[in-house]
Amino acid sequence: MDIRKLRYFIAIVEEKSISAAARRLHISQPPLSQQLKEMEEELGAILVERNGKQLEVTDAGKTLYTYALQMDQLMEEAKMEVREVGNGANGRLTIGVNTFSVAHLPEILHQFQRQYPKVTYKIQQNESAHLCRLVRDRAIELAFIRLPLELDDFSVLHLYSEPFYWISSRKRNRLEAEVSLTDIVNEPLLLPSTQGLGVHYLILEAFSRFDFHPHIVGECSDIVLLMDLVSTDFCSSIVPETLLNRHKGYAVHACKISPACGMSSLLGLIWLKNHRLSNTAQHFIECFKNFRA
């Protein structure tokens, strides 16, 4: 049984019809029916059964279909790797970036582009938990995420721990360089993330360690709107340092939250374990490591 026959079987299962599979494969129906019969004889098992106008896959057929998909994927990955070796630096970088972005990412991408000018990009921004799902589903290869998260399925390159800042309107004339959670527990806080997601959980968890109950007035995942609301004295907020650096020009005063409060965010670069990374993704990881060195 070769890869061609397995691809025939994949089409039969997915189309649930010999005639539809034949059209998809651009071959005539009788040879496809013969190929199915030969597979069943070779394996000594019935793979599909007719149920009215459609074919129903047997348990044996479902098992073969699972392995056929895996073998077809391995074949495609082998072709891809051979092409990349032949083409050198050609490729596509598919990468996810946490909603609050990553310090120095534009500079890293500029450096990578200078080294690999033929590479194209798919950059997707989302919350860390969703980025993990995209990597797991192989929609993207790499992702910058915020920890903590369950990462058993991933290889992780730990990057750096990022401090948080309490931000308020300049109208309040607060000039402290550093504050504790005690100083801000009664301030009206609009959190920069939605409930159940990483930054939202991290902020509340820091307060709970001291048995504090902060004055939460709501949450806002639109960072531009959040900064507008803080600068007009509608509320205050707690944000990671990267967000503060990437959204300058607002009339806000920023006070670093004391390291003693234990409120910091660890960032990491992840990729799927036991899965061959494209040469492009491997080159990016090396470029990133060299940038940090």
DARAWO-V737938 format. One record per residue. RES is the residue in three letters. SS is DSSP state (H for helix, E for strand, - for the rest). NEAR is the number of other C-alpha atoms within 8 Angstrom. D_FIRST is the distance of its C-alpha to the first C-alpha in whole Angstrom. Layout:
((RES;SS;NEAR;D_FIRST) (RES;SS;NEAR;D_FIRST))
This chain:
((MET;-;5;0) (ASP;-;5;4) (ILE;H;8;7) (ARG;H;6;8) (LYS;H;10;6) (LEU;H;11;7) (ARG;H;10;11) (TYR;H;12;11) (PHE;H;11;11) (ILE;H;11;13) (ALA;H;11;16) (ILE;H;12;16) (VAL;H;11;17) (GLU;H;7;19) (GLU;H;9;21) (LYS;-;11;21) (SER;-;11;21) (ILE;H;11;19) (SER;H;7;22) (ALA;H;10;22) (ALA;H;14;18) (ALA;H;12;19) (ARG;H;9;22) (ARG;H;8;21) (LEU;H;8;18) (HIS;-;6;20) (ILE;-;9;19) (SER;-;8;20) (GLN;H;9;19) (PRO;H;6;19) (PRO;H;8;15) (LEU;H;12;14) (SER;H;9;15) (GLN;H;8;13) (GLN;H;10;10) (LEU;H;9;11) (LYS;H;8;12) (GLU;H;8;9) (MET;H;10;7) (GLU;H;11;11) (GLU;H;8;11) (GLU;H;6;8) (LEU;H;6;9) (GLY;-;6;13) (ALA;-;7;14) (ILE;-;9;15) (LEU;-;11;14) (VAL;E;9;17) (GLU;E;9;20) (ARG;E;8;23) (ASN;E;7;26) (GLY;-;5;28) (LYS;-;6;27) (GLN;E;8;25) (LEU;E;12;21) (GLU;E;9;22) (VAL;E;11;19) (THR;-;10;19) (ASP;H;7;19) (ALA;H;10;15) (GLY;H;11;14) (LYS;H;10;16) (THR;H;8;15) (LEU;H;8;11) (TYR;H;11;13) (THR;H;8;15) (TYR;H;8;12) (ALA;H;12;11) (LEU;H;9;14) (GLN;H;8;15) (MET;H;9;12) (ASP;H;11;13) (GLN;H;8;16) (LEU;H;8;16) (MET;H;8;14) (GLU;H;8;18) (GLU;H;8;20) (ALA;H;8;19) (LYS;H;8;20) (MET;H;8;23) (GLU;H;10;24) (VAL;H;8;23) (ARG;H;8;25) (GLU;H;12;28) (VAL;H;7;29) (GLY;H;6;29) (ASN;H;7;31) (GLY;-;6;33) (ALA;-;10;35) (ASN;-;10;34) (GLY;-;10;32) (ARG;E;9;33) (LEU;E;13;35) (THR;E;13;34) (ILE;E;13;37) (GLY;E;13;39) (VAL;E;16;43) (ASN;E;15;45) (THR;-;8;47) (PHE;-;8;50) (SER;-;10;48) (VAL;-;9;48) (ALA;-;5;51) (HIS;-;6;51) (LEU;H;8;48) (PRO;H;6;49) (GLU;H;7;50) (ILE;H;11;47) (LEU;H;8;45) (HIS;H;8;48) (GLN;H;9;47) (PHE;H;11;43) (GLN;H;10;44) (ARG;H;7;46) (GLN;H;6;43) (TYR;-;9;40) (PRO;-;7;42) (LYS;-;8;39) (VAL;-;12;37) (THR;E;7;37) (TYR;E;8;38) (LYS;E;8;37) (ILE;E;9;40) (GLN;E;8;40) (GLN;E;9;43) (ASN;E;10;43) (GLU;-;11;44) (SER;H;14;42) (ALA;H;9;41) (HIS;H;8;39) (LEU;H;14;38) (CYS;H;9;36) (ARG;H;8;34) (LEU;H;10;33) (VAL;H;14;32) (ARG;H;9;30) (ASP;-;7;28) (ARG;-;7;28) (ALA;-;8;30) (ILE;-;11;32) (GLU;-;13;32) (LEU;E;12;35) (ALA;E;15;38) (PHE;E;14;42) (ILE;E;13;43) (ARG;E;12;46) (LEU;E;9;46) (PRO;-;6;46) (LEU;-;7;42) (GLU;-;4;40) (LEU;-;7;38) (ASP;-;4;35) (ASP;-;7;32) (PHE;E;9;34) (SER;E;9;35) (VAL;E;9;39) (LEU;E;7;41) (HIS;E;8;44) (LEU;E;8;47) (TYR;E;7;50) (SER;E;8;52) (GLU;E;11;54) (PRO;E;12;58) (PHE;E;13;59) (TYR;E;12;62) (TRP;E;13;64) (ILE;E;13;65) (SER;E;14;68) (SER;E;15;70) (ARG;H;10;73) (LYS;H;5;75) (ARG;H;6;75) (ASN;-;6;77) (ARG;-;6;75) (LEU;-;6;75) (GLU;-;6;73) (ALA;-;7;71) (GLU;E;8;69) (VAL;E;12;69) (SER;-;9;68) (LEU;H;9;66) (THR;H;5;70) (ASP;H;7;71) (ILE;H;9;69) (VAL;-;10;68) (ASN;-;7;70) (GLU;-;9;69) (PRO;-;10;67) (LEU;E;13;64) (LEU;E;14;61) (LEU;E;13;58) (PRO;-;15;55) (SER;-;11;52) (THR;-;10;51) (GLN;-;7;52) (GLY;-;6;49) (LEU;-;11;48) (GLY;H;14;48) (VAL;H;9;51) (HIS;H;13;53) (TYR;H;10;52) (LEU;H;10;53) (ILE;H;10;57) (LEU;H;8;57) (GLU;H;8;56) (ALA;H;11;59) (PHE;H;12;61) (SER;H;9;60) (ARG;H;7;61) (PHE;-;6;64) (ASP;-;6;65) (PHE;-;8;66) (HIS;-;7;65) (PRO;-;10;65) (HIS;-;9;66) (ILE;E;8;63) (VAL;E;7;64) (GLY;E;7;60) (GLU;E;10;57) (CYS;-;12;56) (SER;-;8;53) (ASP;-;7;54) (ILE;H;8;56) (VAL;H;7;58) (LEU;H;8;59) (LEU;H;12;60) (MET;H;11;62) (ASP;H;9;64) (LEU;H;10;65) (VAL;H;15;66) (SER;H;13;68) (THR;-;8;70) (ASP;-;10;70) (PHE;-;7;69) (CYS;-;12;67) (SER;E;14;66) (SER;E;13;62) (ILE;E;13;60) (VAL;E;12;58) (PRO;E;13;56) (GLU;H;10;57) (THR;H;11;54) (LEU;H;10;55) (LEU;H;9;59) (ASN;H;7;58) (ARG;H;6;56) (HIS;-;9;59) (LYS;-;6;62) (GLY;-;4;65) (TYR;-;8;66) (ALA;-;8;69) (VAL;E;11;68) (HIS;E;10;69) (ALA;E;9;66) (CYS;E;12;67) (LYS;E;11;65) (ILE;E;14;64) (SER;-;10;65) (PRO;H;8;62) (ALA;H;4;64) (CYS;H;9;63) (GLY;-;7;59) (MET;-;12;58) (SER;E;10;55) (SER;E;13;52) (LEU;E;12;49) (LEU;E;13;47) (GLY;E;13;43) (LEU;E;12;40) (ILE;E;12;37) (TRP;E;11;33) (LEU;E;11;30) (LYS;-;7;30) (ASN;-;4;26) (HIS;-;5;25) (ARG;-;4;25) (LEU;-;8;28) (SER;-;7;28) (ASN;H;10;31) (THR;H;13;33) (ALA;H;12;34) (GLN;H;9;34) (HIS;H;8;37) (PHE;H;10;38) (ILE;H;8;39) (GLU;H;8;40) (CYS;H;11;42) (PHE;H;9;44) (LYS;H;8;44) (ASN;H;7;46) (PHE;H;7;48) (ARG;H;5;49) (ALA;-;4;50))
